[in-house]
Amino acid sequence: MSSTPIYQSRFEKLKCCILIPTYNNGQTLASVLQNLKFYTKNILVVNDGSTDKTQEILKQISDINIHHFSENKGKGEALKQGFKIAQSLGYHYAISIDSDGQHYPDDLDVFLSELENKKSENEILLVGDRNMGQDGIPGKSTTGNKFSNFWFMVVTGIALNDTQSGYRLYPLKVVNNIKLYTKKFEFEIEIIVKAAWRKVHVKNIPIKVFYEQENRVTHFRPFWDITRITLLYIWFVLVSFFYIHPRDKYKDFRKKGYKRFWKENVLKSQEPPHKKAAAIALGVFVGISPFWGLHTLLVFSLAAVFKLNKVVAFIFSNISIPPLIPFIIYASYQAGSLLTGKGFAWEVHPADFDSAADLAQGLWQYLLGSIALAGFIALGLWIVFYFLFSVLNQKQVVKP
């Protein structure tokens, strides 16, 4: 079957190919390849050590590039090697398609159109959105996808409806320059997170999906694969909260300067006054709280949960800078003294912490006072900034 000239010319112009990692999908592979050849001959198959009739099937398919692994290495490794092979063949983009027959070849048009209409200089990575709420989608797939979507948003700040679809378009020059360590299904999570961290525009595009129960073979192992994905996200949370997010927000703040940042990110934000004030209050609350070393993790997590401005919350959480830390600890200790009925003890002496009991009591006093002080100051700032933003919003409305 020869490809349609119009589609083939689009693939050639965009220097794009189709990449198919396959493992023991002999029941569906032949039909998938025949259907794809109607659209293009730019097809690369990576046989991931299949033990069924995959090799015999591939021998009967002409005009495509085929690479065989001697043993099964995992979908991630198959994709990784496929990216390198595709770039060595002169392609700039690769559209990955699963070989189990769930993807519709006519959706290639959606990927090509999106790539043709790309206007930004930033590269794009497209992930097919399978509309997981439709009938026929397995419940475990929907639950796992929701879990992945949430944590992808937390570590990248990007909201996607589907982060696990295998129908994707990859920019090869970008992905081949990313250090990728995973080898199985979690690879597809690793690559979109790290691409997003490199300012690649990762976005969903709508596609159809067909789950045939009779011939479809899945190699996804719920317990082990979900465990690996969970561990990967735990690592990404740590990296993003302690390095990626602070680095990006600090660069943005330094680039704009305080006045421009305040004007663009706070005053002119489209958020209502109570949410602007809440972001500031949250940042201050976390900055004063006793969870030293975890402030960045907490402020980004809570901002994501409450859907507040992460940049504003992070900036104001830095109230706990070194010159202020002794004053914050002292004020927290005194607040705890007041709450525990001791009144203000203006002077603190080393002799106050001679015994383990005294030390434990002092620590409890500090922790209690720290939370109370953080809550009191955060509430006060929320009230002040709420009225401030309300007045400024009214002025902007009546301004001709």
N, C-alpha and C positions, 0 to 999 in steps of 0.2 A: 504494500500500500504506500503510495507516494504522498508526501505532505501537501497541504493546500498552499499554493504559491504566496497568497497574501500573508498567511501566518508565518511561513518560512522566512519571508523577507523582513517581517517584524522582528523575529528572533535574530536574524543576521544583523540587522541595523543596531539592535540593542546589545549585540554580542552576548546573547543569553542562551543558556542551555537548560535542559531538564535533568535533574539528578535523582536517581532512584536507588536508595539503599534497600537491599532485599535479603531476607533470610527465611527460607522454607515457606515461601508463599507461592509454591508451584501451581496451586489451583487457580490463582487469579493473575499471576504475573504475565502470562501470554496475552490475555485479553487487555490488560492494562497497557502493555507495550504497543499492541496493535492500534488501540484507540489513540494513543499519544502520537504515533507516527503519522496520523492524519493531520496533525498540527505542525510537526517539525521533525526533522531528522537529527537535530541537535540533542541527542539523548545519551546520557552516560549512566550505566548501571554498575553498582558496586555489589557484587555477590559476597555477602558476609559469611562465607564458609557454610553455605547451605548443604544439607545432607539429603534433600529430597531430589526431585527431578529438575531442579532449577538450572543446572549446567546444561542438561539436554535441551531444555526449552530455549536457553540463550543461544545455543549453537544454531538453532533454526531461524533466529532473528538476524537479519542483515542490516547493514548501514547504521549501526550504533556502536558506541564505544563501551567495552565491557572490561571490568577489572575484577579479578577473583581473589578472595582471601582463602588461604589454605585451611584456616580454622575460624570459628565464630569469635569475633572481637567486640561485638556490640554495635548498636546503631550509631552511637556517637563517633566511634572510630571510623565507621564506614562513611559517615558524612564528612568527617575531617579529611580523610584521604580523598574523597570525591571532590572536595573544594580545591585541593592542591592540584589534582589531575585536571579539573576543569579550567583552572587558571593557566596551567601549562599548555592547554589546547587553545588559548587565546580568548577565552570567555571572560567577561566582566561580571556577569550575574549568573546565578544558578537558582532554578525553581525546584525545590525538593518536593517529591510526591511519594507517598507510601504505596507499597506494592500490593496492599491487601484489597484494593478495589473500592475503598470508601470515598475517594476523591473523584470529582467529575472533571474530565479533560477540558470541557468548554469553559471552565472557570479560569483557564490560562489567560483568556482575554482580559479578565479583571486585573490580573497581575501585570500583564503587558501594558494595559491602558494606564495603570497607576504609574508605572515606570516612565512611560512616554510623556506623561503630564508633570513629571517631577520638575519643579522650578527652583527649589532651594539647592545651594551648593552642598549642603550636608547630604550624606548618603542615606538611603532608606533601607529598612529591613521590614518586609511585609509578612504578616502572619495571618493565615486564613481564619476568619471568625465563623465557626460552624453552627452558631445559634444553638447552644447546648440545651435550651429550654424546649426545643421541638420534640415531638413524639418520636419514639424509637431510639433515643439516645440513652445508653445505659446509665443508671443512677450513680454508679460508682465513678463513672467518667465525669459526670456533672459535678459531683462533690469534690473530686480531686482537682478539677479545673478551677472551681471557686477558691479553693485553698491556695492554689498557685497564683491566681489572679491577684488575690489580696496581698500576698507577700511580695509579688513582683512590684505592685504599686508602692509598698512600703520602702523597698530598697532602691527604687528608681524614680518614684514620683509620677510614673506613667500609668494611667488606667487602661487596661485592656480587658476585653470580654472573653478572650480565648488566648491562653499562653501555651497551650499544649498541642495545638494542631501541628501536624507534620507537613501541611501544605504551605510552603513559605517561599519567599524570594530573598536570597542572600547576596549582598555585595561582596564579591570574592576578595578584592584587595583589602577590605577591612577585616573580614573574618579570618583570612589567612595570616594576618599580623597580630591576632589575639592569641595569647597563651591560654590554651584550653586543656583541662586536665581530665575531665570525666569522659567515660567511654560508652555509657549506655543511654537510657531514655532521659536521664537528667541532663545530658549534654545540651538538649534543646532549650532547657532553662538557662544553663550557664551561658550559652552564646548570646541570647537576647539580653540578659542582664548586663554582661560585659560590653555588648555593643551599645546599649543605652548609656552606660557610663562614659563611653567615648563620643557621646553626642550624636550617635546615629539615630535617625528618626524611626523609631520602632512603632509600627501602627498595625491595627487590624483592618482587613478588608473582608467584605462578606463573601462567603462561599457556601456551596451546598455540600451535604455529606450523606453517604448511604451506608448504613450498617447492616450488611447481609450476614445473618447468623449461620447460614449453612456452609458457605465456602470460606468465610473470613477467618483468618488465623491471626491471633494476637499473641505477641511474645511478652506483653507487659505482665509482670508478676507483682500483684498489688502490694504485698507486704514489703518485699525487698526494694522494689523500685520506689515506692512511696517513702520508705525509710531513707533511701539515698537522696531523694529530692528534699526531704525535710532537713537532713543534715546539711545539704548544700545551701538551703535558704538560711539556716542558722549561721553559717559562715558568712553569707552575703549580708545578713543583718549586721553582724559585727563589723565587717569591712566598711559597709556603707555608712553606718552611724558614727564610727570612729575615724573614718578617713574621707570617703567619697562625699558625703553630704556636707561636712564641715569645710572641706576644701572648696567645693563648688560655691557654697553660700558665701564663704569668706572672699573668694575671688570676685563674686558679683558685688559684694559690699565695697571692696577696695576699688573696683572699676568705676562704680557709680559715685562713691563718696557718700558721706553721711547725709548731706542735704538732698542730693538727688535720690538716694535710696529712700529716705523718709518721704519724699514727695511722690515718687513713682510706686514704691512697694507698699506704702502705708496710706498716705493721704488720698491718693487717686485710685486706690484699690476699689473694685466694684463690690467688695464684701460689705454687708451691713455693719453699722457702728458696733453692735454688741459682739460680732465675731472678730472685728479688728482689735477691740479692747481685750477680748478673751485670749487672743494670740499673745499679746503683750503680758497679760496676767499669767498665762501658762508658763511663758519663758521665765519670768521672775520667780514664780513659785518653784519651778524645777531648779533654778539657779541657787536658791536659798536652801532648798531641801538637803537633808543630810546624806544623800546618795552620791557621795563623791566618787568620781571616776565613771559614773553612769549617767551623768547629766545629759550628754549628747544623745545617748540611746533613748533615755526617757522622753526628752523633748520632741524628738522626731516621731517616736512611737505614739505618744499622746496626741501630737498634732495630727497625725494620720488618722487616729481613731476618732477624734472629735472634728476632723475636717477643717482644721485651722491653718492659717498661713504659716508654713514651716520656716520660711526665711525669717519672718518677724519673731516667731517664737524662739528660734535658735539665737538670733542676735541678742535678745533680751535675757536669754538664759546665761549669757556671759557676764552677768552681774557679779558672779563669783570669780572675778579676776584676782590675781595675787594681792594687790594692795588692799582689797576689800575683804579678803577671806578672814583675817583676824577679827575684824569688826562684826562680820556675820556670825562667826562662831561665838564670840562674846555675847552678842545680843541674843542669840539663840539660847545660850546657857542661862542668861538672866531671865528670859521669858519662861524657861522651864522651871527656874527657881520660884517664880511668881505662881505658876500653875500648880506646883506641888505644895504650896502653902508656906514656903520659907521666906517669901518676900524677896526684895532685891538684895543680893549680896554683891556689893559693888567691887569688893576686892576678892581676888581669887588667889589662894596660896597653895603651893605644892603639898603642904601638910594636910590639905583637905582631901587628898587622894592617897593616903598612906596605906590603907587596907584595900583588899579586893572588893569588899562590900562598898567602901566609899567610892572606889573607881566605877563600880557597876551603877551605883546611885547617880554619880556624876554623868555617866554616859547616858543613862535613861533620862536624866534631866535635860541634857543637851538635845537628844533626839526628839523628845516631846516638845521642847521649846522651839526647835528648828521647824517642825511641821506647823506649829501654831503661828510662828512668826511669818513663815512663808505664806500661809493661808491668809493671814491678816493683811499683809502688804499687798498680796495679789488681789484681794478683794477691793482694797482701797484704790489701787491703780486701775482696776476694771471700772469702778465708778467714775473716777476722774477722766479716764480716756473715753469712756462711753459718752459722757456729756460733751467732751471736747469734739469727738468725731461727729456727734449728732449736730452740734452747732455748725461745724465746718460743712457738713453735708447740706444743711439748710441754706447756707450762703452760696454753695455751688448751684443749688436748684434755682434760687431767685436771681442769680447773676445773669444779666442779659447776654 
